[in-house]
Amino acid sequence: MAAITDAVILMAGTGSRLRAAGKTLHKPLVPIRGRPLISYTLDALQSLGISTLHVVVGWESGRLLSGLTPLIPDAIRLHPIENPEWEKQNGVSLMAAAPYLTQPFLLMMGDHLFERSLLTEFVREAKPEVLNLAVDRKIDSIFDIDDAMKVETEDDRIVAIGKTLSEFDAIDTGIFVCPPAIFHYLASARRAGDCSLADGVRAMAEAGKARVFDIGDAWWQDVDDGGMLEEAEEEAKRLTSAND
């Protein structure tokens, strides 16, 4: 597919579970081996050739952006997008970016850590006309399976997605390549003014417009609470070596 130049990172929430563990910084700024968590993602985006980074912010956005802005590589333009409805689900946060995206874009979460090679291969294999979701089939390696977004697949087709699925064979890593059509499906899935990203994925899957990419042996971690942070710290040394 043609080179992707735009990336969206969702970081509008409060990170309440990590704050409950005693961390006062926004999740993207929490240090992992002496570096802000988000800095690892920024390195990956720079190596990928991303030129514009749209960050959807909400809770205490000024404080978050004051910490984030100095970390942005010179080659990347930072475009903050305020989501006044940041207390709603993450689908609403993504919809806030709709006016600024007319081509396929990379979508990520602000609190995930991953191997850089994962992102490079995923984007290379993505199909621009459908939603592409990077999934982990190493179910036994998932740190907190109860909280994980589960995916049932048939070959590379998404059959079902949700945290409460009883039958699943993959885990959503929070890394996507999306066509602009995702915004139409999110709008159609919105109920009482709210929707999750999974609602949009589900709607696209039902229309036959969503596929998965197996990350294989690559490592990633959602840093959502104190236990996950400790897990990420343990893996970060190896991750740094793999990315160099």
C-alpha positions as CSV (number, residue, x, y, z in Angstrom):
1,M,0.0,0.0,0.0
2,A,1.0,3.6,-0.4
3,A,3.1,5.1,2.5
4,I,1.1,6.1,5.5
5,T,1.9,9.7,6.6
6,D,-0.7,10.3,9.4
7,A,-1.0,8.6,12.8
8,V,-3.6,9.0,15.5
9,I,-2.9,8.3,19.1
10,L,-5.8,8.3,21.6
11,M,-4.8,9.7,25.0
12,A,-7.9,11.5,26.3
13,G,-8.7,9.5,29.4
14,T,-7.7,9.8,33.0
15,G,-5.7,6.6,33.4
16,S,-7.5,6.0,36.7
17,R,-6.2,2.5,37.3
18,L,-2.6,3.6,37.0
19,R,-3.2,6.7,39.1
20,A,-4.7,4.3,41.7
21,A,-1.3,2.6,41.8
22,G,0.3,5.9,42.8
23,K,1.4,7.3,39.4
24,T,0.5,11.0,39.1
25,L,1.6,11.5,35.5
26,H,-0.6,11.0,32.5
27,K,0.0,7.4,31.3
28,P,1.9,8.3,28.1
29,L,4.4,10.2,30.3
30,V,5.0,7.5,32.9
31,P,8.6,6.5,32.8
32,I,9.7,3.1,31.6
33,R,13.4,2.5,32.3
34,G,14.0,6.3,32.5
35,R,12.1,7.3,29.4
36,P,8.4,8.4,29.0
37,L,6.3,5.5,27.7
38,I,5.2,7.4,24.7
39,S,8.8,8.1,23.6
40,Y,9.1,4.5,22.5
41,T,6.1,4.9,20.2
42,L,7.4,8.2,18.9
43,D,10.7,6.5,17.9
44,A,8.7,3.9,16.0
45,L,6.6,6.5,14.2
46,Q,9.7,8.4,13.2
47,S,11.4,5.3,11.7
48,L,8.1,4.6,9.9
49,G,8.2,8.0,8.2
50,I,5.0,9.4,9.8
51,S,4.9,13.2,9.1
52,T,1.8,14.2,11.1
53,L,0.8,12.9,14.5
54,H,-2.8,13.7,15.6
55,V,-3.1,13.2,19.4
56,V,-6.7,13.2,20.8
57,V,-6.5,14.7,24.3
58,G,-9.1,15.5,26.9
59,W,-8.5,15.2,30.7
60,E,-5.9,17.8,31.8
61,S,-4.9,18.2,28.2
62,G,-2.7,21.3,28.9
63,R,-0.5,19.4,31.4
64,L,-0.3,16.4,29.1
65,L,0.7,18.4,26.0
66,S,3.3,20.4,28.0
67,G,5.0,17.1,28.7
68,L,4.4,15.6,25.3
69,T,5.4,18.4,23.0
70,P,9.2,18.4,23.8
71,L,9.3,14.7,23.0
72,I,8.1,15.0,19.4
73,P,10.8,14.4,16.8
74,D,11.6,17.3,14.5
75,A,10.4,15.4,11.5
76,I,6.9,14.9,12.9
77,R,4.2,17.7,13.1
78,L,2.2,17.4,16.3
79,H,-1.5,18.1,15.9
80,P,-3.5,18.1,19.2
81,I,-7.2,17.5,18.9
82,E,-9.3,18.3,21.9
83,N,-12.1,15.9,22.7
84,P,-14.6,17.7,25.0
85,E,-16.4,14.4,25.5
86,W,-13.4,12.7,26.9
87,E,-15.3,11.0,29.6
88,K,-17.1,8.9,27.0
89,Q,-15.7,5.8,25.3
90,N,-12.7,5.7,23.0
91,G,-14.8,5.6,19.8
92,V,-15.9,9.1,20.6
93,S,-12.2,10.2,20.9
94,L,-11.4,8.8,17.5
95,M,-14.4,10.5,16.0
96,A,-13.0,13.8,17.1
97,A,-10.2,13.3,14.5
98,A,-12.6,12.7,11.6
99,P,-12.3,16.2,10.1
100,Y,-8.6,15.9,9.7
101,L,-8.2,12.5,8.0
102,T,-9.0,11.7,4.3
103,Q,-6.5,8.9,3.7
104,P,-5.7,5.6,5.5
105,F,-4.0,6.3,8.8
106,L,-2.3,4.5,11.6
107,L,-4.2,4.3,14.9
108,M,-2.6,3.6,18.2
109,M,-3.1,3.9,22.0
110,G,-1.1,6.2,24.1
111,D,-0.4,3.6,26.8
112,H,1.0,0.7,24.8
113,L,4.6,-0.5,24.5
114,F,5.6,-2.7,21.6
115,E,8.5,-3.9,19.4
116,R,9.3,-1.5,16.6
117,S,9.5,-4.4,14.1
118,L,5.9,-5.2,14.8
119,L,4.7,-1.9,13.5
120,T,6.9,-1.9,10.4
121,E,5.7,-5.3,9.2
122,F,2.1,-4.5,10.0
123,V,2.0,-1.3,8.1
124,R,3.7,-3.0,5.1
125,E,1.1,-5.7,5.0
126,A,-2.0,-3.5,5.6
127,K,-4.7,-3.2,3.0
128,P,-5.8,0.4,2.6
129,E,-9.5,-0.3,1.7
130,V,-10.3,-2.1,5.0
131,L,-9.7,-1.9,8.7
132,N,-6.5,-3.7,9.7
133,L,-6.1,-4.9,13.3
134,A,-2.8,-6.3,14.7
135,V,-3.6,-9.2,16.9
136,D,-1.7,-11.5,19.3
137,R,-2.5,-15.2,19.0
138,K,-0.2,-16.0,22.0
139,I,-3.1,-16.2,24.4
140,D,-1.2,-17.7,27.2
141,S,1.3,-14.8,27.2
142,I,-1.3,-12.1,27.9
143,F,-0.7,-10.5,31.2
144,D,-4.3,-9.7,32.2
145,I,-6.6,-11.8,30.0
146,D,-9.7,-10.7,31.8
147,D,-9.2,-7.0,30.8
148,A,-7.9,-7.9,27.2
149,M,-10.0,-7.1,24.1
150,K,-10.7,-10.5,22.7
151,V,-11.1,-11.3,19.0
152,E,-12.6,-14.4,17.3
153,T,-11.3,-14.9,13.8
154,E,-11.7,-17.1,10.8
155,D,-8.5,-17.0,8.8
156,D,-7.8,-13.2,8.6
157,R,-11.5,-12.3,9.0
158,I,-12.9,-10.8,12.3
159,V,-15.9,-12.8,13.4
160,A,-16.4,-11.1,16.8
161,I,-14.7,-8.7,19.1
162,G,-15.3,-7.8,22.8
163,K,-13.8,-8.1,26.3
164,T,-16.4,-10.7,27.4
165,L,-16.2,-13.2,24.5
166,S,-16.2,-16.8,25.7
167,E,-14.8,-18.0,22.4
168,F,-11.7,-16.2,20.9
169,D,-8.4,-17.0,19.4
170,A,-6.6,-13.6,19.4
171,I,-6.1,-10.5,21.4
172,D,-6.5,-6.9,20.1
173,T,-3.1,-5.1,20.4
174,G,-4.6,-1.6,20.0
175,I,-2.7,-1.1,16.7
176,F,-4.7,-0.4,13.6
177,V,-4.5,0.8,10.0
178,C,-7.9,2.4,9.3
179,P,-9.6,3.7,6.2
180,P,-11.5,7.0,6.6
181,A,-14.7,4.9,6.4
182,I,-14.2,3.9,10.0
183,F,-15.8,7.2,11.0
184,H,-19.0,6.3,9.1
185,Y,-19.2,3.0,11.0
186,L,-18.5,4.6,14.3
187,A,-21.3,7.1,13.7
188,S,-23.7,4.3,12.8
189,A,-22.7,2.3,16.0
190,R,-23.2,5.3,18.3
191,R,-25.9,4.9,20.9
192,A,-27.0,7.7,23.2
193,G,-24.1,9.7,21.9
194,D,-21.5,7.1,22.8
195,C,-19.5,4.3,21.2
196,S,-16.4,2.3,21.6
197,L,-13.7,1.6,19.1
198,A,-14.7,-2.0,19.3
199,D,-18.2,-1.0,18.2
200,G,-16.8,0.5,15.0
201,V,-14.6,-2.6,14.4
202,R,-17.6,-4.8,14.9
203,A,-19.6,-2.8,12.4
204,M,-16.9,-3.0,9.8
205,A,-16.4,-6.7,10.4
206,E,-20.1,-7.3,9.8
207,A,-19.8,-5.5,6.5
208,G,-16.8,-7.6,5.5
209,K,-14.4,-4.7,5.8
210,A,-12.1,-5.7,8.7
211,R,-9.1,-8.1,8.8
212,V,-6.5,-9.1,11.3
213,F,-2.7,-9.3,11.1
214,D,-1.0,-11.8,13.3
215,I,2.0,-10.3,15.1
216,G,3.6,-13.7,15.5
217,D,6.4,-13.7,18.1
218,A,6.5,-9.9,18.5
219,W,6.0,-8.5,22.0
220,W,3.6,-5.8,23.2
221,Q,2.0,-4.7,26.5
222,D,-0.9,-2.5,27.5
223,V,0.3,-0.4,30.4
224,D,-3.0,0.1,32.2
225,D,-2.2,-0.5,35.9
226,G,0.6,-1.1,38.3
227,G,1.0,-4.7,37.5
228,M,1.2,-4.1,33.8
229,L,3.7,-1.3,34.4
230,E,6.0,-3.7,36.3
231,E,5.6,-6.2,33.4
232,A,6.5,-3.5,30.9
233,E,9.6,-2.5,32.9
234,E,10.8,-6.1,32.9
235,E,10.5,-6.4,29.1
236,A,11.7,-2.9,28.2
237,K,15.4,-3.7,28.4
238,R,15.0,-6.5,25.8
239,L,12.6,-4.3,23.8
240,T,15.2,-1.5,23.6
241,S,17.8,-3.9,22.4
242,A,15.4,-5.3,19.7
243,N,14.6,-1.8,18.5
244,D,18.2,-0.7,18.2
